[in-house]
Amino acid sequence: MTPTRANGLPSLGAMLARSSDIVLADSQVSRQHAQLTRTATGWHFADLDSRNGSVVNGRPCTGAFLNEGDELYIGNARLIFAHSAPAAPSREMENA
């Protein structure tokens, strides 16, 4: 199964659903399935009481902070969590 790729998450978070910020076109995915939220301590995943549930790293999950490379299964979709830290300002910009 090929992981689903979602580029450019909104800076504060996103809804994962059949019709939302990140669309998962799958009948096993609820209309409001899960939420990704950026917090001061990292990205938090929360299942929104979906009918079929969510799995993180092979275990049923209602909520968890995500780490680079974590595997999420929502319906038949396999997603790999990856994020990039903001680029540090270059020295040229600092001296401008």
FENKAKA-V41747 format. One record per residue. RES is the residue in three letters. PHI is phi in degrees with one decimal (none if undefined). Layout:
res=RES phi=PHI
res=RES phi=PHI
//
This chain:
res=MET phi=none
res=THR phi=-83.1
res=PRO phi=-63.4
res=THR phi=-76.5
res=ARG phi=-113.6
res=ALA phi=-125.2
res=ASN phi=-95.7
res=GLY phi=69.8
res=LEU phi=-59.2
res=PRO phi=-56.5
res=SER phi=-62.7
res=LEU phi=-103.6
res=GLY phi=150.5
res=ALA phi=-158.7
res=MET phi=-94.3
res=LEU phi=-109.0
res=ALA phi=-165.1
res=ARG phi=-72.1
res=SER phi=-148.3
res=SER phi=-165.5
res=ASP phi=-60.2
res=ILE phi=-115.7
res=VAL phi=-89.6
res=LEU phi=-115.9
res=ALA phi=-78.4
res=ASP phi=-152.3
res=SER phi=-66.3
res=GLN phi=-83.7
res=VAL phi=-97.5
res=SER phi=-72.6
res=ARG phi=-60.5
res=GLN phi=-129.9
res=HIS phi=-84.8
res=ALA phi=-151.8
res=GLN phi=-131.4
res=LEU phi=-107.0
res=THR phi=-130.2
res=ARG phi=-85.7
res=THR phi=-120.8
res=ALA phi=-64.4
res=THR phi=-104.0
res=GLY phi=138.4
res=TRP phi=-89.4
res=HIS phi=-112.3
res=PHE phi=-102.8
res=ALA phi=-136.9
res=ASP phi=-76.4
res=LEU phi=-96.8
res=ASP phi=55.4
res=SER phi=-65.9
res=ARG phi=-64.4
res=ASN phi=-101.8
res=GLY phi=73.1
res=SER phi=-135.0
res=VAL phi=-127.5
res=VAL phi=-122.0
res=ASN phi=53.0
res=GLY phi=84.8
res=ARG phi=-125.2
res=PRO phi=-55.6
res=CYS phi=-145.9
res=THR phi=-101.2
res=GLY phi=-173.7
res=ALA phi=-167.3
res=PHE phi=-79.3
res=LEU phi=-98.4
res=ASN phi=-117.7
res=GLU phi=-49.4
res=GLY phi=90.0
res=ASP phi=-60.2
res=GLU phi=-101.2
res=LEU phi=-115.1
res=TYR phi=-116.2
res=ILE phi=-127.6
res=GLY phi=60.7
res=ASN phi=-93.2
res=ALA phi=-89.0
res=ARG phi=-108.3
res=LEU phi=-120.1
res=ILE phi=-110.4
res=PHE phi=-77.5
res=ALA phi=-144.0
res=HIS phi=-144.6
res=SER phi=-114.3
res=ALA phi=-70.7
res=PRO phi=-58.0
res=ALA phi=-65.1
res=ALA phi=-71.1
res=PRO phi=-61.8
res=SER phi=-75.0
res=ARG phi=-62.3
res=GLU phi=-61.0
res=MET phi=-69.9
res=GLU phi=-63.8
res=ASN phi=-88.1
res=ALA phi=-72.3
//
